[in-house]
């Protein structure tokens, strides 16, 4: 090696070493900076809840409000287990509890499109008043526009598709679809709670209604004309009937878990709601039907779907029955079964009770 070469080589090595350390420092600083940045929030799906404001509806709404990936845009109220004004008041108070009083509530009509069927008076009184449950009072009132007008206007905004979760009779949707039929085909998806396809109906539950109609479910029975309009509208329907909801009874273990671990205001409200159903839970006869439908909207894998053709009967003795018509093009994806363990995971994780 020529004389004088070693110092030059050492200088080069020192320079390379310094460059390496500098690059490494910049890389680490960049990595730490990236880790410090807030993670992007999940894409939030726009959802309208069409409900009658009873306790089961409130449980479902509490679940949706607890999901970071779902944005409840509005709640529309219809005549069902509660009277419309009482149902709206219940929902407005729940929204106040959740810190979401900005979500608008719209009122539907006080009667079905046809007929005059209604839930037993005792059931309606309890649903209106929510005994045993604590919700804050609120100065917020329902919006001045009608539920049907709002649904029509919102569904026709095809540039911003929205999902609808319908938990009661289908009166509001039917009114909107009747006014402008194409509104049914602009929504991304309609998840409907109701019907009994391959199982018996539930009109005789509790012995409060004396009827020979053993095939209909309450939501379809109360306004069969509205149900017929919706099922012939061309809407993208996911139906959650008794076939699926009767697969997810709440047991005492789940009840006790909610009672002991509920920490958020919404979870504590759900615990109170379950406390009100304690006798039914002990008998394994309480099914969180509305909550299952909400869970399906969030995660369809909770149930097993089959494409079926559904027709709403208006025949005497089976008014409101959801009839499965063979060899006809499907007009709905129907949940024929449900996974109770997956439902519990989806439901309880959202509410922070697990």
C-alpha positions, 0 to 999 in steps of 0.5 A, a space after each residue: 500500500 503506498 505511503 499516505 494511503 491509510 489516513 485517506 481511507 480512514 477519513 472515507 470510512 469515518 464519513 461513511 460511518 457518519 452518513 450511516 448514523 445520520 440516515 439511521 437517525 432520520 429513519 428512526 425519527 421518521 418512524 416515531 413520527 409516523 407512529 405518533 400520527 393519529 390512525 385514520 378513522 374507519 369508514 362510517 356507514 350512513 344509517 337511518 333507523 326506522 323504529 317505533 321507539 320501544 325498549 327493544 328498539 332503544 337497545 338496538 339504537 344504543 348498539 349502533 351509536 356505540 359502533 365507530 364504523 356506523 353514523 346514525 343520520 336520523 331516526 324515523 318513528 312510526 306507530 307500533 308498540 309505542 304511540 308515535 309521540 311517546 316513541 319519539 320522546 324515548 328516542 330523543 332522551 336516548 340520544 341525549 344520554 348518548 351525547 348525540 342530540 344533533 341526530 334528528 328524529 322524524 314523526 310518522 303517521 299515527 295509523 297503519 296504511 290500512 286496518 286498525 290493528 294495534 299492540 295490546 294496550 298494556 304493552 303499549 303503556 309499558 313501551 311508552 313509559 319505560 318503567 324501571 329505566 332512567 333516561 335524561 330529559 331533553 329540550 330537543 323536539 322532533 323535526 317538523 318534517 314528516 318521517 315519510 317526507 324525510 325518507 323520500 328526500 334522503 333516499 332520492 339522494 343517490 350520490 350519498 346512498 344510505 342503509 335503512 334499518 327498519 325495526 317496526 311496521 313498514 308504514 313510513 317506508 311504504 309511504 315514501 315508496 308509494 309517492 316515488 317508487 324509484 326511492 326504493 331502488 336508490 338505498 344501499 340496503 334495507 334491513 327489515 325486522 319482521 316476518 315468520 317464514 318457516 316458523 310459526 308467528 308470534 301474535 299469541 305470545 303472552 296470551 294478550 291477543 286472542 287470534 286464530 292467526 298463528 302464522 303472522 309476526 307482529 310487524 307485518 300483521 300491524 300494517 300488511 298493506 305497507 309490507 306488501 308495498 315494500 316487498 314488491 318495490 324492488 328494494 334490496 331487502 335483508 329480512 330478519 324474521 323469527 326464524 333467526 331471532 328465536 335462535 338468540 335468547 338472552 340467558 342469565 349469564 349474559 344478563 349478569 355480565 351486562 349488570 356487572 360490567 356495564 361502564 358507559 351510559 349506553 351500556 348501563 341503559 341496556 343493563 337496565 332494559 335487560 333488568 326489566 326483562 329479567 323474568 323472561 330472561 330467566 325462562 329463556 324466553 327473551 329474544 333481542 330481536 331488534 338488537 339482532 337486526 342491528 347486529 346484522 346491519 353491522 356484520 351480516 355474518 351473524 346470520 345465515 341468508 338464503 335468497 327467497 321470494 317473499 309475499 305478504 298474505 292478506 287472506 283471512 286467518 293469515 293476514 300479514 303472513 310472510 309466505 315463501 313462494 317457490 319457483 319465483 325470482 327472489 326479492 329478499 335475502 332472508 335470515 333463516 338461522 343465526 349464530 348466537 355466539 357471534 351475535 353476542 361478540 358483536 353486540 357486547 364488544 360494541 357496548 364495551 361489555 366483554 
